[in-house]
Amino acid sequence: MQEYMLKVSNAAKAETAKWLGLSDGPAYVRISTLAPLSNWGYPPGTEGSVLKIHEHGVIMGLEGSNDAPHDFVPWQNIAYISDGTKLQKEMKK
């Protein structure tokens, strides 16, 4: 398994909050996948984001930009997804 910390786009905050049972959408999520994801095509220094969550899986890419590929990750490849906002803040200290 691989674990990733991803920013949650403004467009995906409400959907993410619903899936995680939160009243407000998190700024970051931790996603663990069964098969690794590729960051090929992401410009240096950019941060991947959750763009959309729906019943079939998660769409990831760069918020507000098509400079990196958009990736669809089906639920079958996701071991878990959790609120990563607190961990992200601790990591930046």
Secondary structure, DSSP 8 states (H G I E B T S, - for coil): -EEEEEEE-GGGHHHHHHHHT-SS--SEEEEEESS----TT--TT---EEEEEETTEEEEE-TT--SS--EEEEGGGEEEEEE-HHHHHHHH-
